[in-house]
Amino acid sequence: MEIMKYKTNTIVSWDLQGKEEQHVRWRPYFRDTAYLILVIDSADYEYINVARDELHQLLSESDLSCAHLLVYANKSDLTNAMSIAKIIDELELDSVKDRRWKVEQTCATTGVGLFEEWKHGQKKLFVHLIGLYYTIILCLLCKVLPYDSRSKFNRDETKKYELVLYKPIEPILQEGPQCGIVALAMAMNNHSCNVKVQSIFEKAKELLYTIQGELFDARVIPHLCEQFNLTATVHQWAKVTDLVDCLQSGCICLVPYDSDANHEPCLKKGHRAHWLLVHGYLKELTSSPSNEYDLVLVQHGKSKFLGAFSMLDLFQSNGQLVDIDPKRRIDSEYCLPKDASLKETLCNLFVAI
């Protein structure tokens, strides 16, 4: 994920890639899309038909039925670039009668034509970049962000959110049970420490905090951070807003929770304990003054992509971490807390850095 700014516009973007058979995975990103942007190579006659077929397949998606279409005809400065009329013909745009569409000639190296559509008004753009032989961009263009609530307890509610804060994080994928150390490494790198995962792992082993990279005790993290000249503080998570307060003070937060198969928070009593790094906050605007529907932006070691999780789900998952998975209790290759209980070491705790 990237956040870019142009004048008064904020562009939040994801890069979604995959072979044709994986395109079905794009569909969760289609809902509430206001603009569909197709970027093509104006000088590439070979793949224009591929772009046409993919475009019309997307236009047939019900969740994109209200999306306007903008075609960026890139490399328009080349002598062999197709004309606008040629592009309209090749993409069969004259057959598109159910929405507004426009073709804009652009040149990425000079910036010509790229910003014409974004010059006016204070906007927030929610953008999805999908890489093929060309690029398709799905934009949510609005003053606040429409978002389909991912909360397990409120699946049918469509809410509107404002991006309150966000700190970009360079993702790191974990190898083995190192989710806590990887989350810590991402946090350290955000503070310009430039510490390798292996260095943190070796120091944690030296301090007898871990064996394979696992961290079942949040209370050791401040001392581990001190070894790299970084300050961290363990907080009690008694109210949902406690986490927001830390984020708004400029911190990013390591949070233990139970991870479901799709890495979202779940309630497994600590048997699926995992660590993530919270580094952004989306405030729900329409329901009530409470934080019931707010979202946090997270990164963790099992995915290079940004996650948007219900803060309430995360709070509830964190608050029920009581026991370690029985399979791990009998494994001597883990550094486990006393009596294999997480009540004092992870439950209702998070670490602010």
C-alpha positions as CSV (number, residue, x, y, z in Angstrom):
1,M,0.0,0.0,0.0
2,E,1.1,3.6,-0.7
3,I,-0.3,6.9,0.2
4,M,0.5,9.8,-2.2
5,K,-0.6,13.4,-2.2
6,Y,-1.3,15.7,-5.1
7,K,-2.4,19.2,-4.2
8,T,-5.5,18.6,-2.0
9,N,-5.9,15.0,-3.1
10,T,-4.9,12.0,-1.1
11,I,-4.4,8.8,-3.0
12,V,-4.4,5.5,-1.1
13,S,-3.2,2.7,-3.4
14,W,-2.8,-1.1,-3.4
15,D,-0.9,-3.1,-6.0
16,L,-3.0,-6.3,-6.8
17,Q,-1.5,-8.7,-9.2
18,G,-2.1,-12.3,-10.3
19,K,-2.8,-14.6,-13.2
20,E,-6.2,-14.6,-14.9
21,E,-7.6,-17.4,-12.7
22,Q,-6.7,-15.4,-9.6
23,H,-8.7,-12.3,-10.8
24,V,-11.7,-13.5,-8.8
25,R,-9.8,-12.4,-5.7
26,W,-10.0,-8.8,-6.9
27,R,-13.8,-8.6,-6.3
28,P,-13.7,-7.7,-2.6
29,Y,-12.1,-4.4,-3.7
30,F,-14.7,-3.5,-6.3
31,R,-17.5,-2.3,-4.0
32,D,-18.2,1.4,-3.8
33,T,-15.7,2.1,-6.6
34,A,-16.4,5.5,-8.2
35,Y,-13.8,5.5,-11.0
36,L,-12.3,2.7,-13.1
37,I,-9.0,3.8,-14.6
38,L,-7.3,1.8,-17.4
39,V,-3.7,2.6,-18.2
40,I,-2.5,1.3,-21.5
41,D,0.6,1.5,-23.6
42,S,-0.5,3.6,-26.7
43,A,2.3,2.0,-28.8
44,D,1.6,-1.6,-27.8
45,Y,-0.6,-3.0,-30.6
46,E,0.0,-6.6,-29.5
47,Y,-1.8,-6.4,-26.1
48,I,-4.5,-3.8,-26.8
49,N,-6.9,-6.7,-27.4
50,V,-6.0,-8.2,-24.0
51,A,-6.7,-4.8,-22.4
52,R,-10.1,-4.7,-24.2
53,D,-11.2,-8.1,-23.0
54,E,-10.2,-7.5,-19.4
55,L,-11.8,-4.1,-19.4
56,H,-15.1,-5.4,-20.7
57,Q,-15.0,-8.2,-18.2
58,L,-14.6,-5.7,-15.4
59,L,-17.4,-3.5,-16.8
60,S,-19.7,-6.4,-16.5
61,E,-19.1,-6.7,-12.7
62,S,-22.2,-5.6,-10.8
63,D,-20.1,-3.9,-8.1
64,L,-18.5,-1.7,-10.8
65,S,-21.8,-0.8,-12.5
66,C,-21.7,2.8,-11.2
67,A,-18.0,3.4,-11.8
68,H,-17.0,6.0,-14.4
69,L,-14.3,5.0,-16.8
70,L,-11.1,6.9,-17.5
71,V,-8.5,5.5,-20.0
72,Y,-5.0,6.8,-19.7
73,A,-3.3,6.4,-23.1
74,N,0.3,6.4,-22.0
75,K,3.3,6.9,-24.2
76,S,1.3,9.2,-26.4
77,D,4.5,11.1,-27.3
78,L,5.8,8.2,-29.3
79,T,5.6,8.5,-33.1
80,N,3.8,5.1,-33.4
81,A,1.3,5.8,-30.6
82,M,-2.3,5.1,-31.4
83,S,-4.6,8.0,-31.8
84,I,-7.6,8.5,-29.5
85,A,-9.9,7.4,-32.2
86,K,-7.9,4.3,-32.8
87,I,-7.9,3.5,-29.0
88,I,-11.7,4.0,-28.8
89,D,-12.1,1.6,-31.7
90,E,-9.7,-1.0,-30.4
91,L,-11.2,-0.9,-26.9
92,E,-14.8,-0.9,-28.3
93,L,-15.7,2.0,-26.1
94,D,-18.5,3.1,-28.4
95,S,-20.4,0.1,-27.1
96,V,-20.1,1.4,-23.5
97,K,-23.5,3.1,-23.0
98,D,-24.1,2.6,-19.3
99,R,-21.5,5.1,-17.9
100,R,-19.5,8.1,-18.6
101,W,-16.0,7.4,-20.1
102,K,-13.1,9.4,-21.4
103,V,-9.7,8.8,-23.1
104,E,-6.8,11.0,-21.9
105,Q,-3.5,11.0,-23.8
106,T,-0.6,10.9,-21.2
107,C,3.1,10.8,-21.0
108,A,4.5,9.4,-17.7
109,T,8.0,10.8,-18.2
110,T,6.8,14.4,-18.6
111,G,3.6,14.2,-16.6
112,V,1.4,15.4,-19.5
113,G,-2.2,14.5,-19.0
114,L,-1.7,12.6,-15.8
115,F,-3.2,15.2,-13.4
116,E,-6.0,16.8,-15.4
117,E,-8.7,14.7,-13.6
118,W,-7.4,15.5,-10.1
119,K,-6.9,19.2,-10.2
120,H,-10.1,20.3,-8.7
121,G,-11.7,20.0,-5.2
122,Q,-10.6,18.6,-1.9
123,K,-10.7,14.8,-2.5
124,K,-9.6,11.6,-1.0
125,L,-8.8,8.8,-3.5
126,F,-9.0,5.2,-2.5
127,V,-7.1,3.5,-5.4
128,H,-6.4,-0.1,-6.3
129,L,-3.6,-0.8,-8.8
130,I,-3.9,-4.1,-10.6
131,G,-0.9,-5.1,-12.7
132,L,-1.3,-7.0,-15.9
133,Y,0.2,-6.1,-19.3
134,Y,-1.3,-2.8,-18.5
135,T,-2.6,-1.2,-15.3
136,I,-6.2,-1.0,-14.0
137,I,-6.9,1.4,-11.2
138,L,-10.1,1.4,-9.1
139,C,-10.7,4.6,-7.4
140,L,-13.1,5.6,-4.6
141,L,-13.3,9.3,-5.1
142,C,-15.1,11.1,-2.3
143,K,-14.6,13.4,0.7
144,V,-14.6,10.4,3.1
145,L,-13.9,6.8,2.4
146,P,-16.9,4.5,1.8
147,Y,-15.8,1.1,3.2
148,D,-17.5,-2.2,3.6
149,S,-17.1,-3.0,7.3
150,R,-15.0,-6.2,7.7
151,S,-16.1,-6.7,11.3
152,K,-17.1,-10.3,12.0
153,F,-20.0,-8.9,14.1
154,N,-21.2,-6.3,11.6
155,R,-20.8,-7.9,8.1
156,D,-23.8,-6.2,6.5
157,E,-23.1,-2.6,7.6
158,T,-21.7,-0.2,5.0
159,K,-20.0,2.7,6.7
160,K,-18.0,5.8,5.8
161,Y,-14.5,6.4,7.2
162,E,-12.0,9.2,7.4
163,L,-8.3,8.5,7.3
164,V,-7.2,10.1,10.6
165,L,-3.6,9.0,10.6
166,Y,-1.2,6.7,8.8
167,K,2.5,5.9,8.9
168,P,4.0,4.0,6.0
169,I,5.6,0.7,6.9
170,E,8.0,-1.4,4.8
171,P,6.6,-4.9,5.1
172,I,8.7,-7.9,6.2
173,L,7.6,-11.5,5.8
174,Q,8.4,-13.8,8.6
175,E,10.2,-17.2,8.4
176,G,9.0,-19.6,11.1
177,P,7.3,-18.5,14.3
178,Q,8.8,-15.0,14.3
179,C,5.7,-12.8,14.0
180,G,6.6,-10.8,17.1
181,I,10.2,-10.2,16.1
182,V,9.2,-9.3,12.6
183,A,6.5,-6.8,13.8
184,L,9.2,-5.3,16.1
185,A,11.7,-5.1,13.2
186,M,9.1,-3.2,11.1
187,A,8.5,-0.8,14.0
188,M,12.2,-0.3,14.5
189,N,12.8,0.4,10.8
190,N,10.0,3.0,11.0
191,H,12.1,4.8,13.6
192,S,15.1,4.6,11.3
193,C,16.9,2.0,13.3
194,N,17.5,-0.2,10.3
195,V,17.8,-3.3,12.4
196,K,17.7,-6.8,10.7
197,V,15.2,-9.4,11.9
198,Q,18.2,-11.8,12.5
199,S,19.8,-9.3,14.8
200,I,16.7,-8.9,16.9
201,F,16.3,-12.7,17.0
202,E,19.8,-13.3,18.1
203,K,19.6,-10.7,20.9
204,A,16.2,-12.2,22.0
205,K,17.8,-15.6,22.2
206,E,20.8,-14.3,24.1
207,L,18.3,-12.7,26.7
208,L,16.4,-16.1,26.9
209,Y,13.2,-14.4,25.6
210,T,12.8,-16.9,22.7
211,I,14.0,-20.1,21.1
212,Q,12.7,-20.1,17.6
213,G,11.6,-16.5,17.4
214,E,8.3,-16.7,19.3
215,L,7.4,-13.9,21.8
216,F,4.8,-15.0,24.3
217,D,5.5,-12.1,26.7
218,A,4.9,-8.5,25.8
219,R,6.6,-7.3,28.9
220,V,10.1,-8.2,27.6
221,I,9.8,-6.1,24.5
222,P,10.8,-2.8,26.1
223,H,14.0,-4.3,27.4
224,L,14.7,-5.9,24.0
225,C,14.2,-2.5,22.4
226,E,16.7,-0.9,24.8
227,Q,19.4,-3.1,23.3
228,F,18.9,-1.2,20.0
229,N,18.5,2.3,21.7
230,L,14.8,2.4,21.2
231,T,12.1,3.2,23.8
232,A,9.0,1.1,24.1
233,T,6.2,1.0,26.7
234,V,3.8,-1.7,27.6
235,H,0.2,-0.5,28.0
236,Q,-2.9,-2.0,29.5
237,W,-5.7,-2.2,26.9
238,A,-8.6,-1.6,29.1
239,K,-10.7,0.5,26.8
240,V,-10.9,0.5,23.0
241,T,-9.8,4.1,22.9
242,D,-6.5,3.3,24.7
243,L,-4.9,2.2,21.4
244,V,-6.2,5.3,19.6
245,D,-4.7,7.6,22.2
246,C,-1.2,6.0,21.7
247,L,-1.5,6.2,17.9
248,Q,-2.5,9.9,18.1
249,S,0.5,10.6,20.4
250,G,2.7,9.6,17.5
251,C,3.4,5.9,18.4
252,I,2.9,2.8,16.4
253,C,1.7,-0.2,18.4
254,L,2.6,-4.0,18.6
255,V,-0.6,-5.9,19.4
256,P,-1.0,-9.6,20.2
257,Y,-4.2,-11.2,19.1
258,D,-5.7,-14.5,17.8
259,S,-5.3,-14.8,14.0
260,D,-8.0,-16.4,11.9
261,A,-7.2,-18.2,8.6
262,N,-7.4,-14.9,6.7
263,H,-5.3,-13.2,9.5
264,E,-8.3,-11.2,10.8
265,P,-8.9,-11.2,14.6
266,C,-10.8,-14.2,16.0
267,L,-11.6,-15.6,19.4
268,K,-9.5,-18.8,20.1
269,K,-8.4,-18.2,23.7
270,G,-4.8,-17.6,22.6
271,H,-4.4,-20.8,20.6
272,R,-3.8,-18.8,17.4
273,A,-1.7,-16.1,19.1
274,H,-0.1,-13.8,16.6
275,W,1.5,-10.3,16.5
276,L,0.7,-7.4,14.3
277,L,1.8,-3.8,14.0
278,V,-0.9,-1.1,14.1
279,H,0.2,2.1,12.2
280,G,-3.0,3.7,10.9
281,Y,-6.5,4.6,12.0
282,L,-9.8,5.1,10.1
283,K,-12.6,6.8,12.0
284,E,-16.2,5.8,11.2
285,L,-18.2,8.9,10.8
286,T,-21.9,8.0,10.4
287,S,-23.1,5.7,13.2
288,S,-22.4,7.0,16.6
289,P,-19.7,8.9,18.7
290,S,-18.4,5.5,19.9
291,N,-15.5,3.6,18.3
292,E,-17.6,0.5,17.6
293,Y,-17.0,0.6,13.9
294,D,-13.5,2.2,13.7
295,L,-10.8,0.4,11.7
296,V,-7.0,0.1,12.3
297,L,-4.5,-0.3,9.5
298,V,-2.1,-3.1,10.2
299,Q,1.0,-4.9,9.0
300,H,2.1,-8.4,10.0
301,G,4.6,-11.0,9.0
302,K,2.3,-13.3,7.1
303,S,1.4,-10.8,4.4
304,K,3.1,-8.0,2.5
305,F,-0.2,-6.3,2.1
306,L,-1.8,-3.8,4.4
307,G,-4.8,-5.0,6.4
308,A,-7.8,-3.0,7.6
309,F,-9.2,-4.6,10.7
310,S,-12.1,-3.8,13.0
311,M,-10.6,-2.2,16.1
312,L,-13.4,-3.7,18.2
313,D,-12.6,-7.1,16.9
314,L,-8.9,-6.6,17.6
315,F,-9.7,-5.4,21.1
316,Q,-11.9,-8.3,21.9
317,S,-9.4,-10.8,20.5
318,N,-6.6,-9.3,22.5
319,G,-8.7,-9.5,25.7
320,Q,-9.3,-13.2,25.5
321,L,-5.6,-14.4,25.2
322,V,-5.5,-16.8,28.1
323,D,-3.8,-20.0,27.1
324,I,-1.2,-21.3,24.7
325,D,-2.1,-23.9,22.0
326,P,-1.9,-27.3,23.7
327,K,0.3,-28.5,20.8
328,R,2.9,-25.9,21.7
329,R,2.8,-26.7,25.4
330,I,4.4,-30.1,24.9
331,D,7.0,-28.7,22.4
332,S,10.2,-27.9,24.2
333,E,11.3,-25.8,21.3
334,Y,9.3,-22.8,22.5
335,C,10.0,-20.3,25.3
336,L,6.7,-20.4,27.2
337,P,5.5,-18.4,30.1
338,K,4.8,-20.1,33.5
339,D,1.9,-22.6,33.4
340,A,1.5,-21.8,29.7
341,S,-0.8,-19.0,30.6
342,L,-1.0,-15.8,28.6
343,K,-3.2,-13.9,31.1
344,E,-0.2,-11.9,32.5
345,T,2.0,-11.8,29.4
346,L,-0.3,-11.0,26.4
347,C,-3.9,-10.6,27.5
348,N,-5.1,-6.9,27.5
349,L,-1.6,-5.7,26.7
350,F,0.0,-3.8,23.7
351,V,3.3,-2.2,23.2
352,A,3.8,1.4,22.0
353,I,7.0,2.4,20.2
